[in-house]
Amino acid sequence: MTSRLNRLAVAFLATALATLGVTVANPSPASAAMTICYNTSQAGSYASVANQAASIWNNATVNLTLSANCGSNLRIYRITGGGSYAQRTSLGNGRVYIDTQQAAQYSVLRIMTHEIGHILGLPDNYNGNCSLLMSGGSAGTSCTNAYPSTAEANRVSNLFSGTFSATDRSADIFRDSWPSALTSVS
């Protein structure tokens, strides 16, 4: 009982500090790293971009490895029209759709890494800050940063270590982080 209370206290403190922008070193994981198998068979010309995005997440996080074409926890699709978006079915599982029209306006690597971030448990953050990956298109078309901030990467690492719990909603859909050419971003 005491160890459970200690874990809860540490998780609460880490969440509070992350909210304040303070980064805390991640302790050794309690469990082995999880592998998320992603499938690029429907990604077309974006398959190599998916591989780059997976490498970014693999280098930024612990307790997690994204591995290509070993299964289908995460399926990546190339679409035209309708906007880029992610649909998370559970933590580490879902589908990412990359819209060719938006990829012509925004950094396709930023879009891909951002949308995979949703599958890994991160919500949108429409604050316009280019240094935050999850700010999406609100940072404007000139923003090409495809790397999660330390706080974003730590949040994912903690979700996959079991330090934090993700609210498991059956079908989270993350849309509209990439405004169309006709939408002005304030």
Buried (B, 14 or more C-beta within 10 A) or exposed (E): EEEEEEEEEEBEEBBEBBEEEEEEEBEEBEEEBBEBBBBBEBBEEBBEBBBBBBEBBBEBBBBBBBEBEEEEBBBBBBBEEEBBBBBBBBBBBBBBBBBBBBBEBBBBBBBBBBBBBBBBBBEBBBEBBBEBBBBBBBBEBEBEBBBBBEBBBBBBBBBBBBBBEBEEEEEBEBEBBBBEEEEEEE
